Amino acid sequence: MPMQPDFLTVGEPLRRAMTTPEPFVSAAEAAKFLSISRRHLLQLARRGLKGAYALGSAGQRKTYIFRLSELAATVAGGVRK
């Protein structure tokens, strides 16, 4: 049987990383990551910033959580939801 090249072999740490979902972060952490104020980040989130997820139902004050990878991609590409 032919051997697989090394670049096709996935080690256990990488396999685990590929199956572990990225955690959500708070508005404060996301704002620090983007080097903007928390208030400005929340304004962007209310306008539909990709990577921002609202918690709570209609009529309630919403809490937002964020995924840093999606925020980074949004900033890099200038993309909105």
C-alpha positions in Angstrom: 0.0 0.0 0.0 1.5 3.4 -0.9 2.3 5.8 1.9 0.5 9.1 2.2 2.6 12.3 2.0 3.1 14.0 5.3 0.9 17.0 4.3 -2.1 14.7 4.0 -1.7 13.2 7.5 -3.6 15.0 10.2 -2.2 14.7 13.7 -4.4 14.5 16.8 -4.1 18.1 17.9 -5.0 19.4 14.4 -7.9 16.9 14.1 -9.2 18.1 17.5 -8.9 21.7 16.5 -10.8 21.1 13.3 -13.7 19.6 15.2 -13.8 22.1 18.1 -16.1 25.0 17.4 -14.7 28.5 17.8 -16.0 30.0 21.1 -18.1 33.2 21.2 -16.6 36.3 22.9 -18.1 39.2 24.7 -18.5 42.7 23.2 -15.7 44.0 25.3 -13.3 41.3 24.0 -14.4 41.8 20.4 -14.0 45.5 20.6 -10.5 45.1 22.0 -9.7 42.7 19.2 -10.8 45.3 16.6 -9.3 48.3 18.5 -12.6 50.1 18.6 -14.9 51.1 21.5 -17.5 48.7 22.8 -20.2 51.2 22.1 -19.2 51.6 18.5 -19.0 47.8 18.1 -22.6 47.5 19.5 -23.8 50.1 17.0 -22.3 48.1 14.2 -23.9 44.9 15.5 -27.3 46.5 15.6 -26.8 47.5 11.9 -26.0 43.9 11.0 -22.3 43.4 11.4 -21.3 39.9 10.2 -20.0 37.9 13.1 -22.3 39.5 15.7 -25.1 37.3 17.1 -28.0 38.8 19.2 -29.3 36.9 22.2 -32.8 37.6 23.4 -36.2 37.9 21.8 -37.9 40.8 20.1 -38.9 43.6 22.4 -36.1 42.8 24.9 -32.8 44.5 25.2 -30.4 42.3 23.2 -27.0 41.0 24.3 -24.5 40.4 21.5 -21.8 37.8 21.3 -19.2 37.6 18.6 -16.9 35.3 16.7 -13.5 36.8 16.2 -12.8 34.9 12.9 -15.9 36.3 11.3 -15.2 39.8 12.5 -11.7 39.5 11.1 -13.0 38.3 7.7 -15.6 41.1 7.7 -13.0 43.8 8.4 -10.6 42.3 5.8 -13.4 42.1 3.1 -15.6 45.0 4.1 -18.6 42.6 4.1 -21.9 43.0 6.0 -24.7 40.5 6.5 
